[in-house]
Amino acid sequence: MELEFERELSLSTAKECSSLPAALALLQQECQLCAEKYTMKQMISMLECEHFCCLGCATHYFTLQITERNINDCVCPFCKQPNLDSCDGDQALNYFSNLDIQLKGFLEPAVHELFQRKLRDRTLMQDPNFKWCAKCSSGFIANPRQRRLVCPDCRSMTCASCRRPWEKQHEGVSCADYAAWLEKNDPENQIDQHLAEHGVTCPKCMARYSLSRGGCMHLTCPHCKHEFCSGCANPFLMGTKCTVSEYCAKLGLHAHHPRNCLFYLRDKEPQLLQKLLDDNNVEYKKIYQKRGTRCTMQLQRETPDGMIDVTCSQPVIFSGLCRTHYIEYLVKQIGQQKLDPIAILDLNEAQQELRRRGKALPERPSHLTDDDYLKLCAKIVKEEIPLE
């Protein structure tokens, strides 16, 4: 008590410990995140394991998970337990109920309110009839028998099947016929065409967005917060949540991209990608532009005043596109045709493909040239590692 610990805590500790050093070790705990020492009252224990950290670290960690990441990431920062993606509904509900009570005690009210909103959305999304509005950011439970969906917030009407804005011309007409009518008559159909060429679809909630090409390939859906690759749509997961191999636990946030994903091919020369398409008789744009022409691909740039729309303006090499955007275009054609790029990979890339999939490199006799060893590695890749 002379060291200014609380009376009741001091008395209970004195009953358990026979010496002052032992008592201080119990009264002062070391935060496992920042390594500073705090009293037991300043520590926050995780709900599903024995880990703990100080109040300041817990506040920072859970605020970041709630504001920047998926609500399923509100787990222990050390062991990542519980695994909410594999928990049944009752287990997850029980965990979030207890977590809600715990977080209310130390988070800012606005952050805790955001947590509760995300928790509500997570619960609603378990319902197969839950739909996101195609116009605004609202979600709602739809009547499965209704063909028209009416957003309760913005009152916009969309088709339950094709998710296009509902018009009287869709009444009694199939979605395919209505799409054909829109293509001929609706000026806003240019937006749909732009999304078809430059958009990306969230593989979890199927929301579709316009995508600024040439940037980061790790996307987070603004609706459902699913994290995925814009090239192959495979999920990004923390190492402890990934079950592909035992090595994943040692990794941070990562995805398992197929070898024909832009993630691996974006540094290849356009001529090599063209050769792969030519060898497989795939037609593509290859008009060469004269010097001085600039890429007109639309981009978004982050500025102190927010996001602004700009054009790429980099020198063009083929078909009105700069090197970066032309490579993305070529790789998109490769992906759509499900072509295997093993024929244009070099020795290091072929070896990396084997290592990524947990395959042992073949023995290399001393007389084997690099080209012959590459052919041997490529043969194993083609036979044992199918495109995903």
N, C-alpha and C positions, 0 to 999 in steps of 0.2 A: 504493500500500500504506500510505502514511502517513495516508491518509484512511480507512483501515480497510476497504478492499475486499479480498476474498479474493485470495490470491497468484496462483493459476492464472488467475482472471478478469482480474486486473490485467495479467499478462504477455500474455495473448491480446489484450487491448484495446490495450496499448501497441504491439503489432505492427501493428495495423490503423490506429491514429490517429497523426498527426504532431504534435498539440498537446494540452495538458491540457484546454482547453475542449471539444475534440472528443471526447476520451476520456470526460469527465464526462457529456456528452450521451448517449453510448452506454451508460455504466454506470448512469446515473440516468434511468429512463423515467417519463413522466407517465401516470398511470392515466387512461384515457379516460372513466371514469365519475365518479370523485371529484376528478380534476384534481390529486391529490397526487403527489409524486415518490417513487419506490421503486427499489431495485436490481433488476437483471434477474432475480435469483433470487426476488424477491418478486412477480413478474408471472406471470399465467396467460394463455396463448395459447389462443384458440378453435381448434377442431379443423378447421373447414371454411372458414376465411377468415383474413384477416390482422389481425383485431381482437384486442385484449388488454386486460386490466384487472388491478388489484392483487389479491392473495390475499384480502384482506378483502372487497372488492366481489364477487369471484367466489363466495366462501362464502355471502354474504348472498343473492346473486341465485339461485344454484342451490338453496339451501335453500328459498327462497320458491317456486320453480317446483315442487319436489318435494312440498312439504307442502301447498301451497294450490292448485296448478293441475295440468293434464294433463301427463303425462310427455313428450308431444310438444312441450311448450313449453321443454324443456331444450335450447335452441339459443342461438346468439349473441345477446346482449342488444342489439346494435347493428343488425345486418342481418337477424336472425332466420333465418339459414341454419344447417343445411340445412332445406328445407321437407319435413318428415317425412311430411306427409299425401300428398305426391305421389311420394315415393321408393319404389322397388321394395323387396321384402323383403330382398334381400341388402345393398343400400345402407344401409337402416335398421339391420340387424343389425350391420354393420361399424361404423357410427357409434356405436351404443349400446355395443358391446364396447369401443371405445377410450375412450368417455366414462366408462364404468364404472371403468376403470383410473385415469383422471385424477381423477375425483371421490373415489375411495378415499383419495387422497393428502391431501385437505384438508377433507373434510366430517366432521361428527360421526358416529360409528359408527351411531347410531340413524337418522340421516337417510339415510346410505348404504344401510342395510338396507332402509329404506322405498323407496328408489329401486330396489333390486333386486327387491323384491316387486312394485312397479308395472311394472317391466320384464317380470317373469314373467307378470303378468296380461295385459300388452299382447301378448305372444307367444301366450298361450293364446287370446286373443280373435280371433286371426286364423283359428283353427280353427272351421269352421261348426258343429261339434258342441259347442262350448263353451257352457255354460249357467251363469247365476247362480241360486243357490238362492233360492226365493221366500220363505223364512223367515229365513235368516241372511245374512251378507255373503259367504259362501263361493262360489267358482266351481269348476267341474269339467268334465271332458270326459265327455259322455254318449254312450251307445251309440245310434246313430241308429235301430236296430231296436226299441229298448225304448219302450213306451208310458208306463211309469212311471219317473220320475226319482227316484233316492234320493241325497240329499245325503250325501257321505262324512263330513261334520263333525257336523251336527245330526240326521242320519238321517231327516229329514222326507221324505215322498213327495209328489210333485206330478205332474200330467199333463204330458207332453211337449208337447202341443198347446195346451191352454187355460191351462196353468200354475196350475190350481186345486189345492188340497189333494186328494190321492187318497183315495177311500173305496171300499169294496166296491161301492157303488151305481154306480160308474163303470165297473165291469167289464162289457164287452160292450155298453156304451151310448155313444152319440155324445156329444160335448162339449155340444151344444145341449140334448139331453135331460137330461144330468146337471146343466146349469146351471138348467134348469126345476125339477128335483127339489130342488136346493139352495135355490132361491128359496122353495119351499113348506115345506121341512123343516129347514133349517140356520139357527140363530139368528145365526151369524157372517156370514150373507149380508148383514146390514145393513152390514158393513164394505165389501163389494163395491159395494153401492148408494151408500155414501158416496163411494167412490173414483170411481164413475161420474159423480157430480154435482160433486165438488170435487177430484178427483185430477188428476194430470198424468202423462203417459207420456213417458219418455225416447225420442226418435225414433231413437236409435242402438242401445241394447241392449234397448229395450222394457220396462224395469223401470217399475213404476207406484208412485206415491207419493201420499200425502195432502198437499194443498197449502194452506197458510195464505194465504187471499186477502187482497188489499189491500196486499201488500208488493212487494218488488223483483221485477221480471219476468225478471231475468237469473239463470237457474238452472244449477247444476252438478250433474250426476248423481253421487250418492255411489258408484255402482258403477263406471261406465266413465269418469267425469270429463268427459263431453261437456257443453259449455256451449251452452245454447239458451234461447229466449224461451218463457215459460210461456203466452203468448197465441197465438203462431202456430207455435211449434216450430222456427223458423228458427235456424240456428246463429249463435253469437257468435264472431267471429274477429278476430284482430289485423289491423290494416290491411295489413301486408306479406303476409299470407296470403290476403287476400280478392282475388278476381279479377273481381268484378262490374264495376268501372270503375277507371280510372287514378287517380281521386281517393281511392280507398280506402287507398292506400299512405300517405296523409297522416293517416289516422285512427288512433286507438288501437283498443281493443276495441269492436266494434260489430256490429250485425245489420241485415239488410235486411228490415224488416217490411212486409207488405202494408198498404195503407191502411185495411183493416177490422180491423187488429189493435188490441187494447186499448192497446198502446204509444202509438198516436196518438189513440185515441178516449177515453181515460180522463178527459180534461178537458172533454168535451162535456156539455151539459146533458141530464139524463134525458129531458126532453120532446122534444128533437131526435132522440134514439135511438128513443124510442117512435114518433115520426112516421115514421121510416124503416121500422120494423117494420109499422106500420099501413098505410103506402102499399104494402107488399108482401104484405099479408094474412097476416102471421105472428102466430100467437097467442102470448101471453106473460102473465106475472103482472103485474097492475097494480092490486092492492087497496091502497087508501090506508089507512094506520093513523092512529089518533087520537094527539094529542100525549101525550108521556110514555112512549110505548112505546120500548123499547130493542132494538137489533139483537142477535140471539143467535148470530151467526156465530162458529164456533170459531176461535181464533187461537192462535199460539204467540208468546210474548214472551221476549226474552233478558234474563236477570237475572244478578247476580253469582253466583248459585247454579246457573246453567244455564238451559235452556229450560223454561218452564212453560206449561201449557194455560190459556187464559183465554177469555172471551167478549168480543166487540167492544164492546157496551154503548153505541154511538153512537146518537143519535136516529134512529128509523125514518122513512122517507118512503113506501116502497111495499113491500107483500108481506113484511113482517117484516124488511126489510133497510135499512141506512143508505144514504146517498147513494153512498159508495164501492163497497159490495158490490152495490147495485142496478145501478149502471153496469156492473160486471163481469158481472152476470147478463145484462143487455140486450146487451152486446157479444158475449157467448158465443152468444146466439141469432142475432145478425147473422152471426157467423163460421160457425155450423153451416149457415145457409141460403145462405152465400156471397154475401151482399148487398154491393153497392158503395155506400159511404157518400158518394160524390162529391156527391150531392144535398144533403147537410147540411154540407158543408165551406164555410168562408168563403174570401174572396179570398186571404188570406195562406196558408191551408192548401193551397189548390189550386196556388198558385205554388210552395210548398215541395215538393209532390208532383212537380211538373215538374223542379225543381232536383235533387231526390234521384235521379231517374232519368236525369239528364244531358240533359234536354230544354231547348231554348232557349225562353224566354218569348216569346209572340207579341207582335208590335208593337201598341202601343196608340195609336190616333188620339186627338187631344186632345179630341174631342167625346164620346168613349165614357165612359159612366158606370161606376162600380164594379160595379154589378149586371150590366151588359152585358159588361164585361171578364171578370167571374167566369164567366159563361156560356161565353165563348170559351175560357178556360183549362180549364173543366170538360169541354168538348167534346173538346179535345185529349187530356186525361187519359183519357177513356173510350175514345177511338179508338186511342190509341198506347200506353197503359200498362195492360195487362190485370191483373186481380187475380192474385196469385201463389198 
